[in-house]
Amino acid sequence: HDFELTAGGADKGRALAVIAAQYGVPLDQCAAVGDSENDLSAFRVVGTSIAMGNAPEHVKAAAARAAPRLLIPRAPPRFLPVLFKLECL
């Protein structure tokens, strides 16, 4: 089980908006990767949302893409080029 405390009005979507603004990157050019309820606010503000394979079905449904369920340590860096159709990171 997961237990989290956050300040009122704070969420990952707002944090991403602040960081993107500081770097001058439009949110529609940002991606968010997540696997739980607390990632949904980030999914709503970015151009590309990706749910991890172990995410609950409602989180996968909220994402634009879903990564495969991987059991290999450090596997996410390996699937990102495929997911984004990149040659390399």
N, C-alpha and C positions, 0 to 999 in steps of 0.2 A: 504494500500500500504506500501511497505517496501523500505527504502532508507538506503544504507550503504556506508561508505567510508573506503577504506583500502589502505595501502601503496602498491606501485607497487611491484609485485612479492610476495606479502603476500597472503596466502590462508590457509584454514583449513587443506588441505593435507600436506603442508609443516610444519605447526605447529605440526600436529600429528607425523610427521616423527622425528622432533626434540625431542618431549616429549618421544616417544617410544625409541629413541636412548639413552636418558638420563637414562631411567629405564632398558635398556638392553632387551627390548621386541621387537621381530621381528614384523614388520608391518603386516605380514600375520597372526599373532595371535591376532591382534587388531580388534575391531569393531567400526564402526561409525554409529550414528543414526542421521538422519536429515530430514528436511521437506521442504527445499528450494534450489534454484539454488546455493547458496554459500556453500552447503554441497557436491556438486558433486566432488570437488577436494579431499575431504576426502574419499568419496566412492571409488575413483580410487586407493588409496594407501593401503587400509586396506584389511584384509582377509575376513571380513564379513561386508557388508553394509546393513543398514536397513532404509527404508523410513517409515516415520510415515503415518498413515492413512489419514491425512489431506494434504499430499504433492501433488503437481501437478503431473499429469500422467507422464510427462517426467522425473521427479525425481524418481518416483516409478519404472519406466522402467530401470533406471540406477542402481538401488539397487538390491542386491542379494535376499533380502527378503523385504516384506512389512508388517508392523504392521497393525492390524485392526484399523479402525477409532473408537476412544474411546471418549465418552463424559463425563466420570467420572473423577473428579479431582484426580491427583496422580495415574492414571491408568497405565502409562508406567512401573513402577516397578512391577506391578502385571502381565503384559504380558511377561516380559523378561524371566522368568523361562520356560514358555511354548514355547516361540520362540526358546530358546536355548536347550530345553529339559533338564533343570536343575531341581534338587530337590528343591534347595533354592538358594538365592543370597548370 
